[in-house]
Amino acid sequence: MQYERLGATGAFVSRIALGTMTFGGAGTPPWNVLGALDEKAAGELVGLALDSGVNLIDTADMYAGGESEEILGRVLGARRRDVVLATKLFVRMGHGPNEVGLSRLWVTQALEDSLRRLRTDHIDLYQIHSFDPLTPVEETLGALDDAVRAGKIRYIGASNLAAWQMMKYLGAADLRGLSRFVSQQVYYSLAGRDIERELLPMAVDQGVGTLVWSPLAGGFLSGKVDRHGNTDAASRRAQSANPPVDLERGYDIVDALRVVAARHDVGVPRVALAWVLARRGVTSVIVGAKRPDQLTENLAAADLVLTDQDIEELDAVSALPVPYPDWGQGDPAARLP
């Protein structure tokens, strides 16, 4: 396993991280579609990941209504110290008016709830799950900073923010001397390259790490989907079209992936993951799995080195139209320092 600095910190995280959205939620949509793994199955995946050198594990309070955190807390046990443990808050977790969002009230309570479910006294990377337009950024940052100073959080990050929203938080933190977001967690795949326009250049410029979720586009790039309707009926993509994909463009991407995969004698998902790992500014790629063989295949992507020809072919078939003002400034990816 290879490791990368987490943003501008001195901490290192594995280039492939384990996502736990598949843990828990049996009988409860949408979690039953995503995995609904019990403690035994989750424990096998966690053990395999850790034994393979993975040290970053990501969850969220909302996953299976908190059950994902509970399962992860139980299966980690004595191996907690081997893990950079990441979780998130924002989404509604109860019926009360304040059990949602990023107010000081909810940040404080949500953190205590996650600590209890995860059976730990601190969170290594505590991330806001979205942008809260109702709460001043200074209020959220102040609450997070207090928790950092109290030793309950090591680092803070953000997920699913626009570049201007992230800059608003970073600016407020710098102005007031508060803890700064060290990472962003964002969707990125060959079928969804939107972050290259603003989010990725912003992150590189600001020393913010980029953690990628859904690098296989919700299973669309798993090799189980093609333009001829060959879709595994039990697959996640067959049951949930999220994240959205432009199908015709997506099928062209899958065709190109098959060519590159055959060239290396590997599976399609390994190539799709290797492409994301090769992108400038990407710190770690978060992969989920339902079975050990799926996780083993995904972990192998860290060792696959794509050739210049491979990357050129995949870049060409997946390229997005260049929007204004980028067409007046050139390719934003080429401007990365």
Residue pairs with C-beta under 8 A, 6 or more apart in sequence:
1 14
1 15
1 16
1 52
1 53
1 54
1 299
1 302
2 14
2 15
2 302
3 12
3 13
3 14
3 15
3 55
4 12
4 13
4 15
4 209
4 283
4 284
5 11
5 12
5 209
5 283
6 12
6 13
6 84
6 125
6 155
6 182
6 183
6 209
6 283
7 182
7 183
7 207
7 208
7 209
7 283
8 182
8 207
8 208
9 155
9 182
11 84
11 124
11 154
11 155
12 55
13 55
13 56
13 84
13 209
13 283
13 284
14 53
14 54
14 55
14 56
14 284
15 277
15 283
15 284
15 285
15 302
16 54
16 273
16 277
16 284
16 285
16 286
16 287
16 298
16 299
16 301
16 302
17 54
17 56
17 57
17 58
17 86
17 211
17 284
17 285
17 286
17 287
18 45
18 46
18 49
18 54
18 56
18 57
18 58
18 286
18 287
18 288
18 295
19 57
19 58
19 59
19 213
19 286
19 287
19 288
20 42
20 57
20 58
20 59
20 63
20 68
20 71
20 72
20 288
21 31
21 34
21 35
21 59
21 60
21 63
21 68
21 288
22 34
22 35
22 36
22 37
22 42
22 45
22 288
22 289
22 290
23 35
23 37
23 42
23 59
23 63
23 64
23 67
23 68
23 71
23 72
24 31
24 36
24 37
24 38
24 42
24 63
24 64
24 65
24 67
24 68
24 70
24 71
25 31
25 32
25 34
25 35
25 36
25 63
25 64
25 65
25 67
25 68
26 32
26 36
26 38
27 36
28 36
28 64
28 65
30 240
31 63
31 64
31 65
31 67
33 236
33 239
33 240
34 236
34 240
34 288
35 288
35 290
36 64
37 45
37 71
37 290
38 71
39 71
39 74
39 75
41 290
42 71
42 72
42 75
43 75
44 292
45 289
45 292
45 295
46 57
46 72
46 75
46 76
46 79
47 75
48 292
48 295
48 296
49 57
49 295
49 299
50 79
50 82
50 83
52 296
52 299
54 299
55 82
55 83
55 84
56 83
56 84
56 86
56 125
56 211
56 284
56 286
57 72
57 76
57 83
57 84
57 85
57 86
58 86
58 87
58 185
58 211
58 213
58 286
59 68
59 69
59 72
59 86
59 87
59 88
59 118
60 68
60 69
60 87
60 88
60 89
60 91
60 129
61 69
61 87
61 88
61 89
61 91
61 93
61 110
61 113
61 114
61 117
62 88
62 90
62 91
62 93
62 129
63 69
65 93
66 93
66 113
66 117
69 87
69 114
69 117
69 118
70 117
70 118
72 118
73 117
73 118
73 119
73 120
74 119
76 83
76 85
76 118
76 119
80 119
80 120
83 124
84 124
84 125
85 118
85 120
85 123
85 124
85 125
86 123
86 124
86 125
86 126
86 127
86 157
86 211
87 114
87 118
87 123
87 125
87 126
87 127
88 126
88 127
88 128
88 129
88 159
88 185
89 102
89 106
89 107
89 110
89 111
89 114
89 126
89 127
89 128
89 129
90 100
90 101
90 102
90 128
90 129
90 130
90 132
91 100
91 129
91 130
92 99
92 100
93 99
93 100
93 110
93 113
94 100
98 105
98 106
98 109
99 106
99 109
100 106
101 132
101 134
101 135
102 128
102 132
102 135
102 139
102 140
103 132
103 134
103 135
103 139
103 140
103 143
104 139
104 140
104 142
104 143
107 140
107 143
107 144
107 147
108 143
108 147
111 123
111 126
111 147
111 152
111 153
114 123
114 126
115 121
115 122
115 123
115 152
121 151
121 152
122 151
122 152
122 153
122 154
123 152
123 153
123 154
124 154
124 155
125 154
125 155
125 156
125 157
125 182
125 183
126 144
126 147
126 153
126 155
126 156
126 157
127 156
127 157
127 158
127 159
127 183
127 185
128 140
128 156
128 157
128 158
128 159
128 161
129 159
129 160
130 159
130 160
130 161
131 160
131 161
131 162
131 165
132 140
137 168
137 169
137 172
138 172
138 176
138 178
140 169
141 169
141 172
141 173
141 176
141 178
141 179
142 176
142 178
144 153
144 156
144 178
144 179
145 178
145 179
147 153
148 154
148 155
148 156
148 179
153 179
155 179
155 182
155 183
156 179
156 180
156 181
156 182
157 181
157 182
157 183
157 184
157 185
157 209
157 211
158 166
158 169
158 181
158 183
158 184
158 185
159 184
159 185
159 186
159 213
160 185
160 186
160 187
161 169
161 184
162 198
162 199
163 198
163 199
163 202
166 181
166 184
166 199
166 202
166 203
166 206
166 208
167 202
167 206
169 181
170 180
170 181
170 206
170 208
172 178
173 179
173 180
173 181
174 180
181 208
182 208
182 209
183 208
183 209
183 210
183 211
183 283
184 199
184 203
184 208
184 209
184 210
184 211
185 211
185 212
185 213
185 286
186 195
186 199
186 210
186 211
186 212
186 213
187 194
187 195
187 212
187 213
187 214
187 243
188 195
188 200
188 210
188 212
188 213
188 215
188 276
188 279
188 282
189 212
189 214
189 215
189 216
189 217
189 220
189 221
189 243
189 272
189 276
190 217
190 221
190 253
190 257
190 272
190 275
190 276
190 314
190 318
191 217
191 220
191 221
191 245
191 246
191 249
191 250
191 253
191 318
192 214
192 217
192 243
192 245
193 318
193 319
193 320
194 320
195 210
196 320
196 332
196 333
197 320
197 323
197 326
197 332
198 332
199 210
200 210
200 279
200 280
200 281
200 282
200 332
200 333
200 336
201 281
201 332
201 333
201 335
201 336
202 208
203 209
203 210
203 281
204 280
204 281
204 336
204 337
205 337
209 283
209 284
210 281
210 282
210 283
211 283
211 284
211 285
211 286
212 276
212 282
212 284
212 285
212 286
213 286
214 243
215 221
215 272
215 273
215 276
215 285
215 286
215 287
216 222
216 269
216 272
216 273
216 287
217 243
217 245
217 250
218 236
218 237
218 240
218 241
218 242
218 243
218 245
219 225
219 235
219 236
219 237
220 237
220 245
220 250
220 254
221 253
221 254
221 257
221 268
221 269
221 272
222 235
222 237
222 268
222 269
223 254
223 257
223 258
223 261
223 267
223 268
223 269
224 230
224 231
224 232
224 235
224 237
225 231
225 235
225 237
225 250
225 254
226 251
226 254
226 255
227 248
227 251
227 254
227 255
231 237
231 238
232 238
249 318
252 317
253 314
253 317
253 318
254 268
255 317
256 313
256 314
256 317
256 318
257 268
257 271
257 272
257 314
258 268
259 313
260 271
260 306
260 310
260 313
260 314
261 267
261 268
261 270
261 271
263 310
264 270
264 271
264 304
264 310
266 300
266 304
267 297
269 297
269 298
269 301
270 297
270 298
270 300
270 301
270 304
271 301
271 304
271 306
271 310
271 314
273 285
273 287
273 298
273 301
273 304
274 301
274 304
274 305
274 306
275 306
275 310
275 311
275 314
276 282
276 285
277 285
277 301
277 302
278 306
278 311
280 333
280 336
281 336
285 301
287 295
287 298
287 299
289 295
289 298
306 314
322 331
326 332
329 335
